Amino acid sequence: MESKAFDFIIAGGGTAGLILAARLSEDPSVQVLVIEAGEDLTADPRVTIPALAATLLGTSADWYLQSTPQKALGGRQFAQSAARMLGGSSAINSHTFTPTSRSNIDAWVGLGNPGWDWSSFSKSLESTYSLEKSPYATKGSGPLQLSVADELTQWPQLWRDAISKLGFPTSRDPLSGQFVGAMRTPESINPATHQRSYVGSAYLAPAKDRENLTIWTQTLVDKVLFDKRSEDGKPVATGVEYTKDGKTSRIDARKEVILSAGAVHSPKILELSGVGDAKLLKSLGIDVLVDNPYVGENLQNHPMTSITCETLQQEGYETIDKIMRQDPETLAAAMGSYAKDGTGPFSRSAIDMTAQLPLSTMHATGLDRVLQETSSESADLGKTTTTFAKAHESFVHSNIKSSEEATAQYIAIPGYGIINPTADRAPIPPGNQTYFSIAILLASPLSRGSVHIRAASSSSPDLALDPACLSHPLDVEILARHVQQAEQLLATDPFAAHVRPSSTCDDVLPSKPGSLANLADAKEYVLRTTVCANHYTGTCSMMPREMGGVVDPQLRVYGCEGLRVLDASVIPITPRASAQATVYGVAEHGAKIIKASL
C-alpha cells in the first residue's frame, strides 16, 4: 500500500462516501482516497440478486451491533445491522426507494440550514436516479436505475382498494415530495439487468478506473489527525490514522478529511479523534480538541411493529411463504426463472407494496389532548436543547394534525412478515398455511437516543448504541393508533373476503382482528413487539451549534477546520420512511456544496 498524501480523504465507502468520491474525482486535478472498513463485494450474487438482500445480514459485511437495554421496552435488546462493505447500506439493504416529504426537508431549513430547502434539495435528489418505465410523473435524471415491479397477483389491487376504502388516495406520485396514500414503491433494481442498482454499480463502476481515485478496502479509520492549528487557534485536520492487516499507519490530506462512515460510525470517529463531550473523552483518556456534547446525540430511528393474518389460498392471491420456508422445489423454480430471463420471485424484493398514511378521523379522536399532555415542556430532554426539542415537536405535531402528511409507513407483505421483538424476524410456522402481513413504521418519532464510544478503541463492539426506542410517550400513542388502523384495514372488506385470523401465531399476535380496539391494549402490544428499523440518522446533526448541531450547512465540523461529515448522521430530523433515498439526495447535495467551496 503506497503511502502518500491525497487532496481528500473520505472515511467510509458507503452510499454517501462513494457518491462524493465519484463527484470529486470528476476533476482530474484532485486526488481522492476512499477508506472502507469492509470488503469489496460488488460482484457477489448476494449483492446483485434482489431476493438475496437479507442474506448478508449478520455476516462479515454487517457490523451487527447490539442495542443497549431499552427502558421503554422492558429492558429488551435487539440486533442492529450496519453495513460493513463497499457500497454500504445501498448494497445490503432492501431495495425500496422512498424519498421523504417536502415538509420534512423544509423543516431542516427552519433549523438554520439555508440552501437545503426542498426546491434546491429535490434537484439534487432527482439527479441521483432514473425511473423511466413508471406510472409516476417524476422520472429523475441520474445514474441509479429504478423500476416498479409488475403486478403478478391480485394483492396490489386489493391493497389499493382497502386503502381507498379508508379514505386515502392511491395514485399519487411518491417522488413528488407531497405524497400520501398507497403506492407501488420504486425499487433500486435495474430493469435492463434485473440486478440491484446501487452506489457501487451506479456511481463507483463508471469512476473506479480514474487515475485520481483510490479505494482502500478492509482498512479501518481509527481517528482523524490534527497536527496544526489555524491562525485563530482552531485545530486543523491533516489526515487520518488507519489500521490495515493489524498494522497502524497514517495518511495525509492536503485539503480535507470527510467522514462518511454513517450515523453510527462517524460520531465514533469524531470522539476517538478528540471531538465530542469533554467529560466522556477525558474519562476514556482521550485528549479533548473540540468540546461538543452533541456529538453522538439526537440519534433517530423508526420504531417498527407488525400484524398478520392467514390467507384463504385463493387463485390469484399467491404468497411468498414457500420461499420463506425454503421449499426446495419452489426455490429451484425461482432461481431457474431468474437465470433464464430475470423474472420471478428472485427479481424483486416483495416489500414494494406500501402506504404512507395519516390517521383517519376515527383513529385521531382525542389527539389534541394527547399533544398537550406530552409536550416537550414536561419531557426529559436529555442533552437535547430546548430550542431544538420545540422545533422538532412543532414539526411532528403539524404532521399529526394534517391530513396531507403521513405519520406512519405501512409495508404490506404477501407472506409471513412478523418481526420478532428480540431478533430480526420470527421463524415462519411449519406447515402449509399462508399469510398476509403488515409492518408499521412510525414516520416521525420524537424519541431521540445516542451512540457513544465506551473505550478509546475503534472496535465497534465498544459502542453504546441506545436508540431510546419509544421513550417519548407520543410515539407510543401514534404507533398504537396506526396498529389499530392497520388491523381495521385487514378486518374489513375488501380484505375480509381473502383473509382470516391467524391460529398459528397467537404467542406473538392478537388472537383475532379487533382485539386491539382498546387503545390501552394496542399500546401494550406496541411496547411488547416493537423493534427499531436500521434507519439511523442525526448523530452529527446539521444545525447551529447552540441548538445542538455538530456540522454547519456546509457540512463543516464546528470548532475545527479541514473536516466535514457527509452521510445520514447530518440529517437533523429523520425522513419519514427508509432513509436510503434521502441519503442519496444528501450526498449529491453535499457534493455540490463541497465542490463549490474548492
N, C-alpha and C positions, 0 to 999 in steps of 0.2 A: 504494500500500500504506500504510494508515494506521498510524502509529507510536504505540503506546500500551502500557500495562502490562497484563499478564494475571495472574491468580492462579497458574495453572500453565502452564508451557511444556513441551511434550513434544517432544523432539528425535527424530523418526522416526515416520513414518506407516505402519508395517508392522503385523504381526499384533498384537503386544502393545500398540503405541502407540495403535492405533485402538480396541482393547478398553478400554484405560484412559481414553481420551478420551470414549468413549460412557458409561462408568460415572461419571466425574467430572462430566460435563455433565448428568447426571440432576438435579443440584442447580442450579436456575436462578440461584442467587446466586453461583455460581462461574464465572469466566471462564476458558476453556481455549483454548490455542493449540497446534495441531499443525504442526510444520515438517517437511516431507518433501522430500528432495533430488530425487526423481523426478517423473514426470508422473502425472496422473490419467487412468488408462486403464480406468476402471471400466465403460465402455460398449464397450470394444474386444472384438471377437469372439475375439481370441487369448486373452483372459482368460475370457470367458464360455463358449466352446465347449470341452467337456472334452478332446477329442482334440487340440486345438491348444496344449496346455500347454507343450510344448517349443519352440514357435516364437518365444517371446520371449527365450529364452536367447541370449546373445551380441548382443542389440540394446541400444538406449539404456536399456531397462528393467532392464538387468543390469550391475552393476559389472564383471563379467567379469575377475576377478583372476587373477593368475598366482602359483602357489606358488613358494617358493624351491626350489632343487635338493634332492631328498630323498636323504639319505645312505644309508639302508637300501635304497632302490630304485635304487641305482647312479647317483644324480645326476639321475634323471628329474624333470621338472617337469610340471605339468598345470594346466589352466584350472580355476578355481573360481568358480562362479556365486554372486552375492549380489544379491538383488532391489533395484532402484532404481526404485520405483514406489509409488503409493498402494496400500496393501494388502500390500505387502512379499512375503514368501515365500509367504503363503497365496494370492497372486494369480498366482504364477509357477511354483510347484512342482507336483509330481504331486498327485493327489487322495487318496491313501491316508491314512486317519486311524487311526493305530496308537498308542494310549496305552501308556505304559510299565508296568512291573510295580510291585506293592505294595512289594516288597523294595527296588527302586530308589529310590522316594520315601522310604521309611523310612530308607534309608541317608543321605539328606540330613539328617534329624533327628539321626542319630548323629554328624554332624559338628558339632553345636551349633546347630541351627536349629529351636527349638521352634515349634510351630504349623504346621509343614509336613509332619506325619505323613500317612499315606495316608488315614486316616479323615476328616481335615479336607480334604486336598487333593482327594480324589475327589469331594467335594461340589461344589467349585469347578469341577472338570473336567466333571462331569455338567451343570452349569448353562450350559455353552457349546454343547452340541449336542443335537439331537433325531434319533432313529433309530426311526421308527415301524414301517415295514414291514421287519421284520428277524427272522431266526431266533434272535436273541440276547435274553437276559433284560434286559440293561441298555439302557434306551431314552434316557436323558437328558431334559433339560427346557429346553434353550437355543435360541438363535436360529440357530445353524449347522445347516443341513439336510444330513443324511447319508442315504446309501442303499446297499444291497447289490445289485449288478448281477444281472440274470437270467443263468442259465446257458444259453448258446446252442449250446455244443458239448459233447463228452464229456470234454474236457480237465480240467475241475474235478473230476469224479468220479474220473478216472484219478489225478489228483494226490492226492486223499484216500486212495484205495486204496493208492497207493505209500507215503504217509506212514504209514498204518496198518500196512503190512507191515514197516516199520522199527521198529514197536513204539510209535508215538506216537499220542496222541488226535487226533480230527478234528472234534469237535463242541463244544468248549468256547467260552465267551463271551470274545472278545478284549478287551472293555471292562471286564472284571471285576477286573483287576489281578492275577489269578492264572492267566494263560494260558500254555499250552504246546501245540504241535501245529500242525495245518494249519487254515487258515481262508480264507473269502472276506472280504477286508478291507473294512470300511466305507469309502466314498468320500465326499468332500465335494462331492457332486453332488445338487442339489435334485431329488427325484423328481417334483415337480409341473412344474417348468420345464425340466428336463433340462439346466440350466446349472450352471456351477461355483457352489458356495456357499462363500463365504469371508468374511473380516472386512469387506470392502467392502460386500457385499450384506447380511450378517447383522447387523453392528454399526453401520457408518457410515451406510448408507442410512436407517435409522429415526431417526438422530440428526443428520444433516447440516443440517437446517433449523432447528435450535435456535439462538436468537439468541446464546447464550453459548458457542457452539462455532465456532472459526475454524480453517480449514485453509489453510495455505500450501503450494503445491507448487513444484517446480523451484527450491527455496530450500535452500541448503546451510548447516547449522550448522557454524561454524568452531571455536568454543570456548565454554565456559561462562565467564561473567564473575563475578569475586569482588571486589566493591567495598567490602566492610566485613568486620569480624571480630566474633565473638561475645564475650560477657563473659569467657569462658575463653580467648580468643585464637584460636579456630578461624576459618578463612576461611568466609564465608557466600556461597552462590551467590545472585546478584542478577538474573541474566538471561543472555542469550546474544548472541554476535556471529554474524551470519549474512551470507551473500552471495546477492544476487538480481540477475540480469542484469548481472553484473560489478561491482555496487555493494555495498560492505560497510557494514552498519548494526548497530545493537543494538536489543534489545527487552528490557524488564524483566519480572521475575517477582515478584509480591507475596508469594507463598507458597513455591513450589518450582520447581526445574528437574528434569525427569525424563528421563534418557537412555533411549531405546528404539530405538536405531539398529542393534541386532543384535550378535552375538558378534564381528564384525569391526570395526564402526564405533563402537560405544560405547566400547571401550577407546581407540580413536584419538582420540575427542573428549576423553576424560579426559586423555590425555597432552598434547594440544595446549593443554589448559587448565591444565597445571601439576600434574596429579595422576598420579603414576607413579614409575618408578625414577629417583631423583635423578641418578644417573650418566648415564643416557640423555638425560634432559631437559636437563641442563647442557651436554652435548656438542652439542646442537642449538640452544642459545641460548634455551631456554625457562625462565622463572622457576619455581622449584620452590615450590609451595604445600603439597603433601602428598607426602611421600616414601613410596611404597608400591611395592616392587619386584615385586609380584604382579599389578599391572595389565597385562593382555595376556597373562598366563601361563595355564597349565592349559587351553590350547586342546585340545579333544577333538573327534574326528570318527570316523565309521565307515569303516574300510578295506573296500574292496569289490572283488570279482573276479567272474568268471563262467565258465560252461562251456556248451557247446551240443552238439546232435546234429541230424541230419536226421530229418524225419518221413517216414512211408511214404505220406502223402497219401491217407488213407482217409476215407471218408464219415463225417461227424460229428466229424472231427478237423481242421477247417479252422484256418488260422493267419492272422496279420496281415501276412504277408510281402509280399503285393501292395500293401497300403497303404504299407509301408515302402519299396517300390520306386517309389512314386508312380505306379502304373499308372493312366492317365487314366480308363479305364472304371470301375475299382474306386472311385476317388476320387469320381467323379461320382455313382455309385450310393450311396455312403456319405453324401455331402452331401445327396442327394435324400431319403434316408430320414430324416436328421436334420431337414431343413427341413420335411418333411411331418408327422412326429409325434414327433420327438425320440428316435428309435430308431437302431439300427445302430452301427457302429464309432466314429462321432464322438461318441456319447453316453457313452462310458466311457473309462477310462484304459488298459485292457488289462494292468495290472500289479496287479490286485486278488487274484490267486491266490497266496497266500503261506503261509509257515510260520515259526514261531519255535520252534527246536529246541535241545535239549541234544545232546551227543554220545552216541551209543549205547555200550553196554558195549564193543562191538567196537572202536570208534574212540577210546575213552578209555583204552586199555591204556597203562600206564606214566606216566600223568599225575602221580601223586603225586611221582615223582622229578623230573619237569619243574618242578613248582611249587616244589620246594625249590631247584632249580638257578637259577631265575630270580627269586628273592625280591628285594624292594626293598633288602635289606641289601647286596646286591652290585651293584645297578643304579646308573647315573648319574642322579641325581635332578634335575640342573639347579637351577632356582630353587624346585622343589617342596620343601616342608618334609618332614622325616622323618615327622612326625605324620600329615600328610595322605596321604603315599605309602603308609604302612602301613594306614591306614583304607581307602584306595582298593583296595589289594591284597587286603585281607581280604574286601571286598565281592565282588571279581571271583573270588577263589578259592572263596568259598562258592557262587557261582553255578555254577562249573565242577564242583564236587563234587555238586551237587544234580540229581536227575532231574526236578525240577519247576521249574527255572529255565532259560530259553533262553540259549544263548551265541552264537547266530547267527540272523539272519533270512534266509530263502530267498524270493526273488521269482521265481515261475515265469512265463515269457513264452511264449505260443504263437506264436513267431516268432523272428527273428534279434535277439537282445538282447545281443550281445557288446560288452563295454566295451573301448575302445581304451586301452592303457596311457599314451598321451600326448595323447589327445583325449577328447571326450565319448562318442563311440560309433564303432566301426569301421563302415565302409560295408558294407551288405549285398552279398554277392557277386551278380553278374549271373546271369541265367538264371531258371529256374522252380522251383528247389529250395526246399523249405520246411523250417522249423527249429523246434526247441523248445529254449529256453534257461533257465538258472537263474543269477540273480545271487545271490551270497552275501555278506552284510554281517556283519562281526564285531560282536556286540552290545555288548560292554563292553570296549573297548580300554584297556590300561594306558599306551599311548603318549600322551604329552602334549606339545604343541607350544606355539607362541606367535604373537602378531601384535603388531607394534610399528611406530610411525612411523619413517621414515628421514629426514624433513625436517620443519621447522616449517611445514607446509602441510597443508591439509585435502584435498588431492588424493589419491584412493585409490591411484593407481599408486605413490605414495611409501610404501606399506606393505610391510613384510617379513612375508609370510604363510607361516609354517612349521608345517604340521600334524604334522611329525615322524612321518610315516606308517610304521607297523610298526617303529618304533625300539626298542620293547620286545620282547625275544625271545619272550615268552609269546604275544604277539599273532600272531606268525608261526606258532607251534606250533598254536594253536587254530584259526586260519583255515585252515591247511593240512589239518588233520584234517576240518574241515567240507567242504572241497572234495572230499576222498576220500569222505565220506559222501554228498554230492550226486551224485558220479559213480557210486557204488554204486546210488543210487536210480534213475538213468537206465539202468543196465546190467542190472537185474533185472526180473522180472515184477512188476507188470503193464506197465511201460513198454517192456520189451524187445520186445513184440509190435507196437509202434507207432513205434519209432524205430530208427535205425541210426547208426553212427559217421559223422562228417562227413568228406567227401572234399574239401571246398572251403575249409576254414578251417584247414588244417594249419600255416599260418605263425603262427597265434595259439593254437591249441588243441592239446591232446594228441592223438595220432594215432588213438587208439581208447579206448573205455571200459575202465578197468582199468589204463591206462598210468601212472596216478598212484598205484598201490597201494603203491609205495615212498615212505615219508614224506619222505625227502630230495628225491625228485623233486617231490612235492607242494609242499614249501617253496620249491623253486626256481621252480616255476610261480607261486606266490603272489607272490614277490618280483618276478617278471618282469611280471606282469599287473595287479597291484593298483593302484587309484587311490583317492582319497578321495571319499566322498559329499559332499553340500552340507548337512551336518547339524552345523554348528559350534555349540559350547556352551563355557561355562566360563571365559571370559576376564575376567569381573568376578565371580568366584565368591562365592556366599553361604556364608560360614563365618567363624569367628573370624579376626581379623586375624593373630594369631600363628601360625595354621595355614596361612595363605596366602590369606586372604579379602580381598575388595575391598568388599563390602557386608555389612551385618548382616541378621538375619532380617526386619527391617522395610524392607530394601532401601535403607537409607541408606548413602551412601558414607563409609567410615571417614576420620576426620581433618578433616572439614568439615561444614557444616550447609547445609540447604536444597537438597540434591542427592541424588537417588536414581537407581537403574538398575532397569529392569524390561523384560527380554527374555531371549533364550536365553543371554546371557552370564552370567547369575547362576546358572545350573544347575551345581552343583559336580561331579556325577557324571552323565555323559551318559545319556539314555534309551536303551533297548536297541534301538530301531528309529528311524525317522524322527522328528525332534524336534517336528514340526508340532503334533500333538495335545497333547503335553506343554506346549508354549509357550502354547497356548490356556488350559490349566489354570493355568499360572504367571501369566498375565496377569489372569485373573479372580481368582485368589487374592491376587495383589499389589494389585489394585484395591481389594479389600475391606480389606486392611491399610492402604492409604493413606487411604481414605475414613474409616476408623475413627480415624485419627490427627488428623483435622481438628478 
